[in-house]
Structures are given as C-alpha cells and as structure tokens.
Amino acid sequence: MRNKIFLGGAIFLIVAVVVWLEMRNRVVFNAVLEINLGAIEDQKDAGGAKADAKPAVALSDAEARDMERAMDAGRDDLRVVGLAILIGKVDANPANLKEIAAHMMAFRKAGKPAACVLDEEDEDNLANSIAVGCDKRIGAGPDADDDVGEYFDGKFGDENWSRIELRAYLKQVREGK
C-alpha cells in the first residue's frame, strides 16, 4: 500500500512539473503587452527627471518593426487584451513613429485599450506622434506604474490581467506558443 501511495505521489509530482514547465513559456490570458520605448527614468518627485537621466534612445528600423509585429500579433491574439507603452525621449525617424502609431490605432480598432506613460520632461512632438494612438495618457512619475495598473484594473477587473514584455511576447509568438 505504501508503495502505491509513493508511486501515485511521484506520478502527480512529475505531471505537475511538466505542466508548470509547459505553462511558464506561454502567453497567459488577459495579458497586457508592455513596450518600453525610450528612456523613462523613475522620478523621485513630480519636479522633473533626475539629473542623471538617460539621453534620447535611438530607435532602429528593426526595433520599430519588432514593435509593429508585436502589436499586430497582439491585436489578433485573443490572450492579449491591452497595450501599455512607456514613452520617454526618443530619437527616431518620424516616419517610423507614425508607423508605430498607425499599428497602435489598428490595435485599438480591434477593441483593445492602450495606455501610454509619457515623461513630461521629454514630452515633445516625436513622443506625442506615438501617444496619439493611446486611449489613456499617464504622466511619468513615482505613481505611473500604479496609474497603469488602475487603468487596466478598471477595464478588466482587479488583478485580472498580467503584463508581458515585448521581447518575451515576440519570442513566444515566433515559437507558436
């Protein structure tokens, strides 16, 4: 009898480990795709960026295409329910930024909300050309992450969604998971 219990426990443990390993590499339902575009520094107060804030981030054509692919895949993926974009100071081709904004608009037309976190210190025409595609604009600062959480909690229910980062999402999409 003891051997049967031990064998049953071992089988259960093996099945649980296999399920856990399989599920940890999958996109969860109610995922919010998070894209960090530009250098947004955590601010100590609402008085502006730190003195050692990062310079503008150069956005390459390949990075812009990755963002567009992720937004397009997320638009059609039933597991992805929203988009959060963190926008700091961006040094990029304005045409690339308009393309990203167009893909954001297509994402929103699919009925999925988008929130942008804008660093007021770096709020310029380039950042605004992307943020035009957002349902909600949030100012960067110490409470920005909480504000994003509150926005999506209001849309999907408290803690009924989770974040997935751009690179992790693209990897999973490419692997067919």
Z-matrix of the N, CA and C atoms (Angstrom, degrees):
N
C 1 1.438
C 2 1.537 1 111.05
N 3 1.315 2 115.59 1 -42.67
C 4 1.456 3 120.00 2 -179.77
C 5 1.524 4 110.53 3 -61.92
N 6 1.326 5 117.39 4 -39.10
C 7 1.465 6 120.87 5 179.14
C 8 1.533 7 111.54 6 -64.10
N 9 1.324 8 117.83 7 -37.40
C 10 1.465 9 121.17 8 178.94
C 11 1.528 10 110.45 9 -66.43
N 12 1.307 11 116.91 10 -40.68
C 13 1.461 12 120.55 11 178.35
C 14 1.531 13 109.78 12 -65.05
N 15 1.330 14 116.12 13 -44.68
C 16 1.467 15 120.57 14 178.74
C 17 1.530 16 110.64 15 -62.27
N 18 1.326 17 117.08 16 -43.75
C 19 1.458 18 121.25 17 178.93
C 20 1.530 19 111.13 18 -64.23
N 21 1.320 20 117.25 19 -42.76
C 22 1.471 21 121.19 20 177.28
C 23 1.525 22 111.65 21 -62.28
N 24 1.325 23 117.36 22 -41.93
C 25 1.460 24 121.51 23 177.56
C 26 1.517 25 111.82 24 -64.71
N 27 1.323 26 117.53 25 -39.69
C 28 1.468 27 121.80 26 179.35
C 29 1.530 28 110.09 27 -66.32
N 30 1.307 29 116.95 28 -42.27
C 31 1.474 30 120.48 29 178.74
C 32 1.525 31 109.77 30 -63.93
N 33 1.324 32 117.00 31 -44.36
C 34 1.462 33 120.78 32 178.36
C 35 1.526 34 110.77 33 -60.06
N 36 1.317 35 117.01 34 -43.87
C 37 1.467 36 121.21 35 -179.91
C 38 1.530 37 110.94 36 -63.90
N 39 1.309 38 118.24 37 -42.07
C 40 1.470 39 121.66 38 179.20
C 41 1.526 40 109.98 39 -63.96
N 42 1.324 41 117.63 40 -44.58
C 43 1.464 42 121.03 41 179.23
C 44 1.529 43 109.74 42 -63.17
N 45 1.317 44 118.01 43 -42.61
C 46 1.473 45 121.18 44 179.92
C 47 1.522 46 111.21 45 -62.69
N 48 1.319 47 117.70 46 -41.26
C 49 1.466 48 121.27 47 179.30
C 50 1.524 49 110.44 48 -65.87
N 51 1.331 50 117.76 49 -43.10
C 52 1.468 51 121.14 50 179.35
C 53 1.528 52 110.20 51 -63.37
N 54 1.308 53 117.83 52 -44.07
C 55 1.467 54 121.41 53 179.04
C 56 1.527 55 110.05 54 -63.08
N 57 1.333 56 117.04 55 -44.46
C 58 1.464 57 120.29 56 179.54
C 59 1.527 58 111.38 57 -62.05
N 60 1.320 59 118.01 58 -44.57
C 61 1.462 60 121.27 59 179.57
C 62 1.523 61 111.20 60 -63.45
N 63 1.312 62 116.78 61 -37.89
C 64 1.457 63 120.39 62 179.69
C 65 1.523 64 111.58 63 -71.04
N 66 1.313 65 117.55 64 -40.39
C 67 1.459 66 121.47 65 -175.92
C 68 1.528 67 113.28 66 -76.40
N 69 1.318 68 118.34 67 -27.30
C 70 1.463 69 119.01 68 -176.34
C 71 1.514 70 111.88 69 -69.60
N 72 1.296 71 119.17 70 -18.86
C 73 1.458 72 122.51 71 179.41
C 74 1.523 73 112.98 72 -101.52
N 75 1.290 74 117.92 73 16.93
C 76 1.455 75 121.60 74 -179.05
C 77 1.522 76 110.39 75 -112.13
N 78 1.311 77 114.13 76 155.90
C 79 1.454 78 119.86 77 174.84
C 80 1.524 79 106.83 78 -76.22
N 81 1.312 80 116.34 79 127.15
C 82 1.461 81 120.42 80 179.62
C 83 1.525 82 109.03 81 -79.11
N 84 1.312 83 116.11 82 156.85
C 85 1.456 84 119.88 83 175.03
C 86 1.522 85 109.38 84 -69.93
N 87 1.309 86 116.66 85 152.29
C 88 1.458 87 123.95 86 -177.00
C 89 1.525 88 111.57 87 60.99
N 90 1.321 89 115.74 88 42.55
C 91 1.460 90 120.78 89 177.33
C 92 1.527 91 109.61 90 -86.54
N 93 1.318 92 115.79 91 142.24
C 94 1.460 93 122.35 92 173.60
C 95 1.523 94 106.35 93 -109.27
N 96 1.315 95 115.77 94 117.54
C 97 1.461 96 121.93 95 -179.74
C 98 1.520 97 108.77 96 -72.04
N 99 1.333 98 116.96 97 123.66
C 100 1.459 99 121.65 98 -177.78
C 101 1.519 100 110.11 99 -111.60
N 102 1.332 101 115.73 100 123.39
C 103 1.459 102 122.08 101 -179.88
C 104 1.518 103 108.36 102 -118.55
N 105 1.331 104 116.11 103 124.67
C 106 1.457 105 121.02 104 177.91
C 107 1.519 106 107.76 105 -99.66
N 108 1.307 107 115.81 106 105.33
C 109 1.457 108 122.20 107 -176.18
C 110 1.518 109 109.09 108 -113.05
N 111 1.292 110 116.30 109 104.38
C 112 1.454 111 119.41 110 179.81
C 113 1.507 112 111.43 111 98.39
N 114 1.305 113 116.05 112 178.73
C 115 1.459 114 122.41 113 -175.11
C 116 1.514 115 109.39 114 -100.08
N 117 1.307 116 115.96 115 102.61
C 118 1.460 117 119.59 116 173.52
C 119 1.515 118 106.38 117 -106.07
N 120 1.290 119 115.42 118 118.40
C 121 1.455 120 121.27 119 179.23
C 122 1.526 121 108.71 120 -92.59
N 123 1.328 122 116.46 121 142.86
C 124 1.455 123 118.84 122 170.93
C 125 1.515 124 107.20 123 -65.62
N 126 1.299 125 115.39 124 134.57
C 127 1.456 126 119.41 125 -178.72
C 128 1.522 127 109.42 126 -102.87
N 129 1.312 128 115.37 127 143.45
C 130 1.454 129 119.69 128 178.51
C 131 1.523 130 110.64 129 -74.14
N 132 1.310 131 116.56 130 -33.72
C 133 1.452 132 120.94 131 177.00
C 134 1.517 133 108.51 132 -148.17
N 135 1.301 134 116.70 133 -178.51
C 136 1.461 135 119.93 134 -177.36
C 137 1.525 136 111.64 135 -80.20
N 138 1.321 137 117.93 136 6.39
C 139 1.448 138 121.92 137 -175.92
C 140 1.513 139 114.92 138 -78.22
N 141 1.309 140 120.12 139 -1.61
C 142 1.457 141 121.69 140 179.02
C 143 1.514 142 111.64 141 127.66
N 144 1.321 143 114.98 142 178.73
C 145 1.462 144 120.97 143 -176.18
C 146 1.517 145 110.75 144 -72.34
N 147 1.312 146 116.26 145 159.19
C 148 1.455 147 122.06 146 176.14
C 149 1.522 148 109.89 147 -64.06
N 150 1.295 149 114.88 148 159.84
C 151 1.464 150 119.40 149 -179.96
C 152 1.520 151 111.47 150 -65.29
N 153 1.327 152 117.28 151 -29.38
C 154 1.463 153 120.29 152 -178.95
C 155 1.526 154 112.44 153 -97.06
N 156 1.334 155 117.23 154 28.52
C 157 1.467 156 121.61 155 -179.64
C 158 1.521 157 110.30 156 -59.92
N 159 1.306 158 115.30 157 147.29
C 160 1.459 159 120.92 158 -178.31
C 161 1.524 160 111.06 159 -68.05
N 162 1.326 161 117.17 160 151.82
C 163 1.466 162 119.61 161 174.82
C 164 1.529 163 109.79 162 -73.62
N 165 1.310 164 115.69 163 177.65
C 166 1.461 165 120.51 164 179.63
C 167 1.524 166 110.21 165 -58.15
N 168 1.314 167 115.52 166 143.13
C 169 1.453 168 121.54 167 178.91
C 170 1.521 169 108.64 168 -95.07
N 171 1.320 170 115.56 169 127.34
C 172 1.466 171 120.06 170 178.57
C 173 1.525 172 108.31 171 -80.03
N 174 1.303 173 116.53 172 127.44
C 175 1.452 174 122.63 173 -179.67
C 176 1.525 175 108.16 174 -100.76
N 177 1.329 176 115.72 175 115.05
C 178 1.463 177 119.47 176 -179.25
C 179 1.525 178 110.17 177 -79.71
N 180 1.320 179 115.61 178 165.07
C 181 1.464 180 120.47 179 177.48
C 182 1.528 181 110.95 180 -61.61
N 183 1.334 182 116.68 181 -38.33
C 184 1.464 183 120.51 182 -179.48
C 185 1.526 184 110.72 183 -65.32
N 186 1.338 185 117.58 184 -41.09
C 187 1.460 186 120.54 185 178.34
C 188 1.522 187 110.81 186 -65.55
N 189 1.322 188 116.63 187 -39.49
C 190 1.464 189 120.15 188 177.80
C 191 1.528 190 110.31 189 -62.98
N 192 1.332 191 117.53 190 -42.08
C 193 1.470 192 120.30 191 178.27
C 194 1.525 193 111.14 192 -64.55
N 195 1.345 194 117.31 193 -38.45
C 196 1.462 195 120.13 194 177.31
C 197 1.524 196 111.11 195 -61.51
N 198 1.328 197 116.06 196 -42.14
C 199 1.469 198 119.77 197 178.12
C 200 1.523 199 110.78 198 -62.71
N 201 1.325 200 115.64 199 -43.57
C 202 1.465 201 119.94 200 -179.90
C 203 1.524 202 110.73 201 -63.96
N 204 1.340 203 117.06 202 -43.73
C 205 1.471 204 120.73 203 178.41
C 206 1.521 205 111.09 204 -60.94
N 207 1.334 206 115.96 205 -43.76
C 208 1.465 207 119.46 206 -179.29
C 209 1.524 208 110.95 207 -64.04
N 210 1.335 209 116.93 208 -42.41
C 211 1.469 210 119.35 209 179.11
C 212 1.521 211 111.26 210 -65.70
N 213 1.333 212 117.31 211 -40.01
C 214 1.462 213 120.51 212 178.63
C 215 1.527 214 111.14 213 -65.68
N 216 1.342 215 116.40 214 -42.89
C 217 1.462 216 119.98 215 178.87
C 218 1.530 217 109.69 216 -65.45
N 219 1.327 218 117.18 217 -41.90
C 220 1.460 219 121.49 218 179.59
C 221 1.521 220 112.42 219 -65.60
N 222 1.315 221 116.30 220 -34.44
C 223 1.465 222 121.31 221 178.66
C 224 1.532 223 110.08 222 -60.79
N 225 1.326 224 116.49 223 -39.76
C 226 1.462 225 121.17 224 -176.55
C 227 1.529 226 113.39 225 -93.16
N 228 1.325 227 117.53 226 -7.76
C 229 1.460 228 123.06 227 -176.60
C 230 1.533 229 109.03 228 -89.98
N 231 1.315 230 117.23 229 119.22
C 232 1.460 231 121.25 230 -178.79
C 233 1.524 232 112.73 231 -65.58
N 234 1.336 233 117.19 232 -20.60
C 235 1.462 234 120.90 233 -179.76
C 236 1.529 235 112.02 234 -77.57
N 237 1.336 236 117.43 235 -23.89
C 238 1.466 237 121.89 236 -179.41
C 239 1.519 238 108.36 237 -93.32
N 240 1.348 239 115.78 238 123.31
C 241 1.464 240 120.08 239 -174.59
C 242 1.520 241 113.42 240 -113.41
N 243 1.327 242 118.16 241 -9.07
C 244 1.458 243 119.60 242 -177.83
C 245 1.517 244 111.84 243 -162.94
N 246 1.329 245 114.59 244 174.85
C 247 1.457 246 122.60 245 -176.77
C 248 1.520 247 108.76 246 -137.44
N 249 1.324 248 116.44 247 131.07
C 250 1.466 249 121.96 248 175.00
C 251 1.524 250 107.15 249 -123.81
N 252 1.327 251 116.04 250 124.19
C 253 1.465 252 120.46 251 -179.05
C 254 1.520 253 108.96 252 -121.94
N 255 1.324 254 115.66 253 126.11
C 256 1.454 255 122.51 254 177.01
C 257 1.517 256 107.16 255 -97.62
N 258 1.327 257 116.84 256 116.72
C 259 1.466 258 120.99 257 -173.87
C 260 1.521 259 109.92 258 -117.33
N 261 1.311 260 115.65 259 116.36
C 262 1.463 261 121.21 260 174.63
C 263 1.517 262 108.94 261 -108.99
N 264 1.311 263 116.61 262 -147.22
C 265 1.460 264 120.84 263 178.61
C 266 1.521 265 107.81 264 -79.12
N 267 1.300 266 116.12 265 121.90
C 268 1.458 267 122.11 266 -174.44
C 269 1.522 268 109.68 267 -119.96
N 270 1.318 269 115.42 268 131.96
C 271 1.459 270 121.16 269 174.13
C 272 1.522 271 106.10 270 -110.27
N 273 1.320 272 116.23 271 100.83
C 274 1.461 273 119.23 272 -175.26
C 275 1.520 274 109.71 273 -149.95
N 276 1.300 275 113.36 274 164.23
C 277 1.449 276 121.43 275 175.20
C 278 1.535 277 107.42 276 -65.90
N 279 1.324 278 118.82 277 124.97
C 280 1.471 279 120.01 278 -179.86
C 281 1.526 280 113.13 279 -55.98
N 282 1.322 281 117.53 280 -30.77
C 283 1.474 282 119.88 281 178.06
C 284 1.529 283 110.33 282 -64.41
N 285 1.348 284 117.76 283 -39.83
C 286 1.463 285 120.80 284 177.17
C 287 1.524 286 110.81 285 -62.52
N 288 1.315 287 116.52 286 -41.63
C 289 1.458 288 120.44 287 -179.14
C 290 1.526 289 111.19 288 -66.37
N 291 1.319 290 116.83 289 -37.70
C 292 1.471 291 119.75 290 177.43
C 293 1.528 292 110.50 291 -66.96
N 294 1.330 293 117.01 292 -35.78
C 295 1.469 294 120.70 293 176.19
C 296 1.524 295 110.47 294 -64.03
N 297 1.335 296 116.18 295 -43.85
C 298 1.465 297 120.12 296 178.71
C 299 1.527 298 109.17 297 -61.02
N 300 1.333 299 117.16 298 -44.58
C 301 1.464 300 120.65 299 178.84
C 302 1.524 301 111.19 300 -61.69
N 303 1.325 302 117.30 301 -38.26
C 304 1.472 303 120.42 302 178.48
C 305 1.531 304 110.74 303 -64.21
N 306 1.326 305 117.32 304 -39.29
C 307 1.471 306 120.37 305 178.16
C 308 1.531 307 110.68 306 -69.20
N 309 1.339 308 116.19 307 -33.29
C 310 1.465 309 119.47 308 175.35
C 311 1.521 310 110.57 309 -64.95
N 312 1.331 311 116.61 310 -41.48
C 313 1.462 312 120.35 311 179.21
C 314 1.534 313 110.60 312 -63.15
N 315 1.333 314 116.82 313 -39.88
C 316 1.470 315 120.25 314 177.21
C 317 1.527 316 109.96 315 -64.42
N 318 1.327 317 117.04 316 -37.79
C 319 1.464 318 122.05 317 177.11
C 320 1.533 319 109.29 318 -60.56
N 321 1.325 320 116.49 319 -45.61
C 322 1.462 321 121.21 320 179.97
C 323 1.519 322 112.11 321 -67.81
N 324 1.338 323 117.25 322 -34.97
C 325 1.467 324 119.92 323 178.86
C 326 1.518 325 111.35 324 -64.24
N 327 1.340 326 116.77 325 -22.50
C 328 1.461 327 120.86 326 176.63
C 329 1.528 328 110.99 327 -76.60
N 330 1.340 329 116.61 328 1.51
C 331 1.456 330 120.61 329 177.86
C 332 1.510 331 113.89 330 88.43
N 333 1.315 332 116.99 331 16.65
C 334 1.465 333 121.23 332 -178.64
C 335 1.527 334 109.20 333 -108.83
N 336 1.333 335 117.06 334 130.25
C 337 1.461 336 119.97 335 -176.72
C 338 1.528 337 112.77 336 -75.13
N 339 1.327 338 115.04 337 154.57
C 340 1.459 339 121.96 338 177.14
C 341 1.521 340 108.75 339 -133.15
N 342 1.332 341 115.57 340 136.83
C 343 1.463 342 121.47 341 177.16
C 344 1.520 343 108.10 342 -122.88
N 345 1.334 344 116.08 343 138.25
C 346 1.465 345 122.03 344 177.82
C 347 1.516 346 109.37 345 -116.43
N 348 1.317 347 115.62 346 136.58
C 349 1.454 348 121.55 347 172.11
C 350 1.516 349 106.10 348 -105.53
N 351 1.335 350 116.12 349 115.24
C 352 1.461 351 122.41 350 -177.98
C 353 1.518 352 110.11 351 -107.95
N 354 1.307 353 116.28 352 130.08
C 355 1.447 354 121.82 353 174.38
C 356 1.527 355 107.15 354 -80.02
N 357 1.333 356 117.28 355 109.88
C 358 1.461 357 120.35 356 -176.48
C 359 1.520 358 112.32 357 -56.63
N 360 1.326 359 115.97 358 -31.03
C 361 1.463 360 120.53 359 179.21
C 362 1.521 361 110.28 360 -61.72
N 363 1.322 362 115.90 361 -34.69
C 364 1.461 363 120.83 362 -176.62
C 365 1.513 364 111.99 363 -109.66
N 366 1.312 365 117.75 364 15.94
C 367 1.457 366 120.25 365 -179.11
C 368 1.533 367 108.15 366 -70.75
N 369 1.292 368 114.76 367 109.42
C 370 1.455 369 120.50 368 -179.13
C 371 1.518 370 108.82 369 -138.19
N 372 1.313 371 116.24 370 -175.37
C 373 1.461 372 119.63 371 -177.86
C 374 1.513 373 112.62 372 -62.38
N 375 1.353 374 117.90 373 -36.06
C 376 1.462 375 119.40 374 -179.97
C 377 1.523 376 110.84 375 -66.23
N 378 1.329 377 117.03 376 -45.12
C 379 1.466 378 119.90 377 178.96
C 380 1.525 379 110.65 378 -64.77
N 381 1.319 380 116.98 379 -40.19
C 382 1.462 381 120.33 380 -179.63
C 383 1.522 382 112.40 381 -69.05
N 384 1.341 383 117.50 382 -25.98
C 385 1.464 384 119.01 383 178.27
C 386 1.522 385 111.28 384 -67.56
N 387 1.330 386 117.18 385 -21.81
C 388 1.465 387 121.17 386 174.79
C 389 1.525 388 109.85 387 -89.64
N 390 1.324 389 116.36 388 -44.95
C 391 1.464 390 121.18 389 -174.60
C 392 1.522 391 113.06 390 -64.40
N 393 1.319 392 117.52 391 -15.36
C 394 1.461 393 120.45 392 178.20
C 395 1.530 394 110.41 393 -61.27
N 396 1.322 395 117.41 394 -22.13
C 397 1.461 396 121.00 395 -179.57
C 398 1.516 397 114.42 396 -87.21
N 399 1.328 398 118.32 397 6.91
C 400 1.469 399 121.29 398 -175.99
C 401 1.524 400 112.18 399 -98.84
N 402 1.321 401 114.87 400 148.31
C 403 1.464 402 120.80 401 172.88
C 404 1.520 403 110.27 402 -76.75
N 405 1.323 404 116.17 403 -36.09
C 406 1.466 405 122.08 404 -174.31
C 407 1.516 406 108.99 405 -133.41
N 408 1.334 407 116.11 406 131.20
C 409 1.464 408 121.88 407 175.04
C 410 1.521 409 108.30 408 -108.39
N 411 1.323 410 114.50 409 130.98
C 412 1.463 411 121.06 410 -178.15
C 413 1.517 412 107.61 411 -124.55
N 414 1.310 413 117.62 412 134.09
C 415 1.457 414 121.55 413 177.92
C 416 1.518 415 110.36 414 -78.02
N 417 1.335 416 115.75 415 138.93
C 418 1.460 417 120.44 416 178.55
C 419 1.522 418 109.00 417 -67.41
N 420 1.277 419 116.37 418 149.78
C 421 1.453 420 121.80 419 179.70
C 422 1.509 421 108.64 420 162.38
N 423 1.311 422 116.38 421 -171.83
C 424 1.461 423 119.08 422 -175.55
C 425 1.531 424 113.51 423 -64.80
N 426 1.333 425 118.26 424 -24.76
C 427 1.462 426 120.50 425 -177.47
C 428 1.529 427 113.49 426 -104.12
N 429 1.328 428 117.84 427 8.64
C 430 1.471 429 120.70 428 -175.63
C 431 1.525 430 111.37 429 -60.52
N 432 1.325 431 117.25 430 -43.45
C 433 1.463 432 120.33 431 -178.85
C 434 1.533 433 110.50 432 -63.26
N 435 1.320 434 115.85 433 -40.10
C 436 1.470 435 120.02 434 177.57
C 437 1.526 436 110.85 435 -65.41
N 438 1.350 437 116.32 436 -38.27
C 439 1.468 438 120.06 437 179.38
C 440 1.524 439 111.47 438 -65.26
N 441 1.334 440 116.89 439 -39.22
C 442 1.468 441 120.63 440 175.49
C 443 1.526 442 109.34 441 -63.00
N 444 1.324 443 116.31 442 -44.84
C 445 1.459 444 120.63 443 178.10
C 446 1.520 445 112.28 444 -59.76
N 447 1.329 446 116.51 445 -43.90
C 448 1.464 447 120.26 446 178.91
C 449 1.524 448 111.70 447 -64.12
N 450 1.337 449 116.34 448 -38.87
C 451 1.466 450 119.82 449 179.82
C 452 1.530 451 110.94 450 -61.96
N 453 1.339 452 116.49 451 -49.42
C 454 1.469 453 119.10 452 -178.40
C 455 1.532 454 111.74 453 -74.98
N 456 1.345 455 118.06 454 -29.13
C 457 1.468 456 119.61 455 173.09
C 458 1.523 457 110.02 456 -61.89
N 459 1.338 458 116.16 457 -39.07
C 460 1.462 459 120.18 458 178.20
C 461 1.519 460 112.50 459 -66.29
N 462 1.320 461 116.43 460 -31.56
C 463 1.469 462 120.51 461 179.93
C 464 1.524 463 112.76 462 -79.94
N 465 1.353 464 116.95 463 -41.11
C 466 1.466 465 120.74 464 -169.64
C 467 1.521 466 114.26 465 -118.67
N 468 1.308 467 117.93 466 -2.54
C 469 1.461 468 121.05 467 -177.10
C 470 1.521 469 110.05 468 98.57
N 471 1.319 470 115.22 469 151.09
C 472 1.461 471 120.71 470 -178.24
C 473 1.525 472 111.43 471 -57.49
N 474 1.312 473 114.16 472 126.27
C 475 1.473 474 121.96 473 175.64
C 476 1.524 475 112.76 474 55.86
N 477 1.331 476 117.98 475 26.42
C 478 1.459 477 121.64 476 179.64
C 479 1.526 478 111.15 477 -102.02
N 480 1.322 479 116.95 478 25.30
C 481 1.457 480 122.78 479 179.22
C 482 1.518 481 107.55 480 -153.55
N 483 1.311 482 116.22 481 161.65
C 484 1.461 483 120.19 482 176.95
C 485 1.517 484 109.13 483 -142.88
N 486 1.317 485 116.10 484 158.28
C 487 1.464 486 121.51 485 -178.00
C 488 1.520 487 110.53 486 -90.23
N 489 1.323 488 114.65 487 147.86
C 490 1.455 489 120.88 488 171.07
C 491 1.523 490 107.31 489 -136.24
N 492 1.310 491 115.98 490 129.85
C 493 1.462 492 122.51 491 -175.97
C 494 1.528 493 109.86 492 -77.98
N 495 1.316 494 116.39 493 151.56
C 496 1.463 495 123.81 494 -175.58
C 497 1.530 496 112.86 495 -50.54
N 498 1.320 497 117.98 496 -54.11
C 499 1.482 498 121.08 497 -175.85
C 500 1.526 499 111.20 498 -63.47
N 501 1.333 500 116.55 499 -42.00
C 502 1.467 501 119.60 500 179.50
C 503 1.523 502 110.34 501 -64.15
N 504 1.330 503 116.99 502 -39.97
C 505 1.459 504 120.40 503 179.69
C 506 1.528 505 111.05 504 -66.35
N 507 1.333 506 116.97 505 -46.62
C 508 1.471 507 119.90 506 179.41
C 509 1.523 508 111.30 507 -60.43
N 510 1.321 509 117.15 508 -40.11
C 511 1.463 510 120.65 509 178.57
C 512 1.530 511 110.56 510 -60.62
N 513 1.310 512 115.54 511 -45.00
C 514 1.458 513 119.56 512 -178.89
C 515 1.525 514 111.90 513 -68.17
N 516 1.322 515 117.08 514 -37.66
C 517 1.461 516 120.65 515 178.21
C 518 1.515 517 110.00 516 -64.99
N 519 1.322 518 116.63 517 -43.82
C 520 1.472 519 120.33 518 -179.76
C 521 1.521 520 112.18 519 -64.77
N 522 1.334 521 116.47 520 -32.43
C 523 1.464 522 120.51 521 178.86
C 524 1.524 523 111.78 522 -83.50
N 525 1.319 524 116.80 523 -4.35
C 526 1.457 525 120.73 524 177.74
C 527 1.509 526 114.12 525 77.91
N 528 1.328 527 117.32 526 27.21
C 529 1.476 528 120.12 527 -178.28
C 530 1.495 529 110.71 528 -102.57
